[in-house]
Every structure is written in C-alpha cells, then in structure tokens.
C-alpha cells in the first residue's frame, strides 16, 4: 500500500488516499477511519455509483456516517473509468452516461473484481480492520461489480445491493453469479427506476443464493441514496457487522 494524502475533519474522521499495486498498475482508493484508530473494527467497502467516484461528496458523507455513528472504517476504490483513473474530472450525468456506454461494450467485471480483491487483501492486514467483519455497500454500479465480487469473496459477511436488474443489457454475468452469493443481503429497489425495470430488479433479488435476504421497495426514480433508503442500509450493516 502506498499512502499519498491524509486529511481530518471537525468530527474526527480521517480520510487517507492510498493505492494498491495489482499487476503493475495502481488501484486508486480511499480509507476513512476514526482519529488514532488502532483496534480492529468492522470495515465497509463502498462500491460507488456510475456517476460518482471515491471522492464524490455523497461517498464522503456516507463514509463519514459509518465512522462517526458506528465506529467503523470504510474504503472505496474508483470505478473502471472514474475518478483518479481519468484526467478530466468528469462526474454527474455525463459520467453516468460514459459508464453506461462502456458497460454496453465491455462490462469490466473481472477487472473490477480483481481490483477489489487486491484492495481487500491489503486492508485486511491493517491493525484497525477486523477481517472477520467486512461488509459491502453498493447499489446501481455498486451492484454490477459488487454482486460478482461477493460471489467469489467469502470475507464479505453482509451486503447492501440493489437498483440493478437481471434484464439490463450485458447482465448475464450477474444472473450467473447470483446463486453463489451466500451472505445476508438487503436488496433495495426503486419503484419508478428509469434505467432498470421492476421485474428485472425483483428477478435478480430472487436469484440470490443467500439464506437470509430482504427486498425493500422505495418510491421514486433512480437517484442517489438518501433518507429512509440510506438509513435502512446503515442500520442493516451495523446490525450484521457489530453482531
């Protein structure tokens, strides 16, 4: 691991930018911890959405809540063409469309699974991380890459997924991997999602192999997670990882 930047805020949350080497290139990542965190504590891996990056305000806010409210540590890496992997700083709707265009021709699933597993290997060796209590937070693009990761990664003990459908273009890999997901899952569906059909979202949930899984529907379109949907995800991971 190579550390490149460290900042702390008024609430005592430390943000550290780092990278992990994988096959000769750097995986760009952030880690959020309480100040002077040394004892092992649960780790939440954040798979950001297609319009975001590891440095997006919404991801920073989510990580801060995990640290402040629950004493967890959190980590995120940039998506396949997001954040530090590009030089133009593209975010928002234009970034979302760029990701959708990429997904239509090259999903990059195996690439991102390998990137995440390299990051997990490095994080699990840190003294502030309890490698027996790792959770996943990832809806939309966070599910596109998180579901295949969880299917291969037994160290992830609980997961928040959703806002993706089995009938979306090039989603055959998610359909194939879903039965191999075994950890407890909270799956979130947006009822009026403009990108993913209700039937496809519910079908992907149904295919998950987890013995403990819950599906919750929220009214509204495909928008950033907030309000009740955000709180439900935080509460779910807190219960599962602290237990």
N, C-alpha and C positions, 0 to 999 in steps of 0.2 A: 504494500500500500504506500502511496506517495501523497503526502498532505500538502496542499497548496494555499489554503486560506482558512482563517478562523475568525468568527465574529460572535459576540454575545449580545443579547438584548436586555431590556429592562426587567424582564421576567426571569432571567437566569437561564435562558435557553441558548446553548452554544451550537452554532452552525459551523461545520467543518467540511470544506470541499476536499475531495481526495480522488484518486484514480487507482485502478487495479489493472495490472498487466494481464492481458489474455492474448496469447499467440502473437505477441509483438506489437499490440496496439493497446492504448489506454481506454479503460471503461470509465467514463466520467460519472461521478457520484457525489452525493451529499450525505452527511451524517448529522443528526440532531440529537443532543444529549443534555441532561441537566449539567449545571456547572459542577466540576470536580466529581463527575460520575465515575466510580471505580467498581462498586459491587455489581455482580451480574443482575440484569434486569431484562424483561421481555423486549424483543425487537420487532417492530412493524416495518415491513417492506412496502413501500408505496409505489405502485405502478400508475404513473400519471396518465391523463387522457391525451388524445391525439392533438389537441390544441395547445397543450401545455409543455412544460419541461420540469426538470428537477428544481429549478429556481423560480418557477411561477409563483405569484403571491398566494394562490389557493393551496398549493402544495406546501409552501412555507407555513401557512396558517394551520393546516391540518397537522403537520409535524409538530408545531408548537403546542397544539392542544394535546397531542399524545404525550408529550414530555411534561407539560405543566399539570394536566389533570390526572395523569396516571403514573407519572414517573418512568415511562417507557423511554427507549431510544428508538429512533426512526431513521430510515435510509431510503434514498431514491437514486435511480440512475436515469440518464436521459434515454428517451426512445430512439428508434433506429435512425431518424433524420432530424432529431430535436435538440434544442439547447446547445450545449457545447460541441455537438457533432457538426454544427454548421456555423458559418461566419456571418450570416445576415441578421441574426436575432429574430427571426420570424416567429410569431406567436398568434394566438387567436384564430379566427375563422380561416384565414389564409393558410395557417399552419395545419389546421384540421383538414382542409381540402388537400393539401400536399400529402398528408398521411393517407387519406382515402385513395388518392391516385396511386401512391406506392403500393398499398395493400392490394389493389386490383391487379397488379402485375407481379408483385414479389412480396409475400407476407413477412419475410424475415423472422419467422417464428423460431427456427433453430438458432439463428444468430442471437436473438434476444434471450432465449432460454440459457444459452451458454454464457452470455454476459452476466445474467443474474446469478447463475450458479458460481461464477468466479467471484462475484461480489459477496455472496453468502459465505463462501469459503474463507474469505479474508475477514469479514465481520465476525464470524463465529469464533475466531481466535482472539478477539478483543476481550479484555477483562471486564468491561462494562456490559457485555452481551451474554445473556443466558441462552445458549444454543438449544436448550430444551423448550424454549417458549418463543418461537418465531411465528409471526402472523403475516398475512398478506392483505393489503388494501388495494383494490384495483377494479374499477368499473370502466366500461367502454373499452378503450385501448388497453386499459389495465387488466381486462378480462381476456382480450385477444392474446396477450402474452402471458398473463398470469395463470390461466387455466392449463396450458401445456406445461408451464413450469411446475405447478403444483402436482400435476400428474406424474412428474418424474422426481420430485423433491420431497422426500419423507420428513425433512426437518421442518417443513411448514405445517404447523399444528392447527391452524384455523384460518379461514379466508373470507373476505368480503369480495363478492363478484357481482356481475350483472351488467345491464344496459348493452347487451350484445345478443345476437340471435343466430340460431343454427342455420337459418336460411339466407344469411347475408353472404355476399359473394366471397368465395375462397375461404369459407369457414369449415370445410370438411375436416381439417385437422382438429379443430376444437370438438367437433362431433365425435371423432375417433378417440380423442384423449379423455373426454368427459367421464366415461365409466371408470377410469383409473384414478380419479380424484376421490380420496378417502377421508380427508379431514372434514370437520364440521364446516359448513358453508352457510352464510347469509347471502341470498341472491336477490338483488334489487332490480325491479322492472319499472320503467316509466311508461305509463298507460298510453300516452299520446306521442311516443317517440317518433320523430320524423325520419330516423335512419333505420330503425330496427322494428320489424313487425312484432306485434304482441305474441302471435303464435310461435314465431321463431325464438323469442326470448324464453317463453314458457317451455318450449321443447328442449332448449339447451339445459335449462334447470332440471327438467325431468330426467335427462340423460346422466346427470352427475351421479357417480357411484357412492357418494357419501351416505352413511347410515343416518347421520344427523344433518339435515339440511332444511332450510326455511326459505320461502319465497315471499317477499313483501312487495306490493304494488303501490306506486306513488303516482298521483295525478300529475299531468304536465308533460312537457316536451323533453327532448334530450338536451339538458342543461347541466352546468356544474352542480355537484352535490352540495346541498346546503340544508339548513333547517332540520326537520324531522329525519330526513334521509341521512344526513350527516351524523346526527346524534345516535340513530339506530346503529350505524356502523361502528362508531366509537364504543358504544355500550357492549355490542356483541364481542368485539375483540378484547375489550377489557375483561369481560367475564371469562372468556375462554383462556386467555393467556395468564391471567392472575390466578386462576384456579389450578 
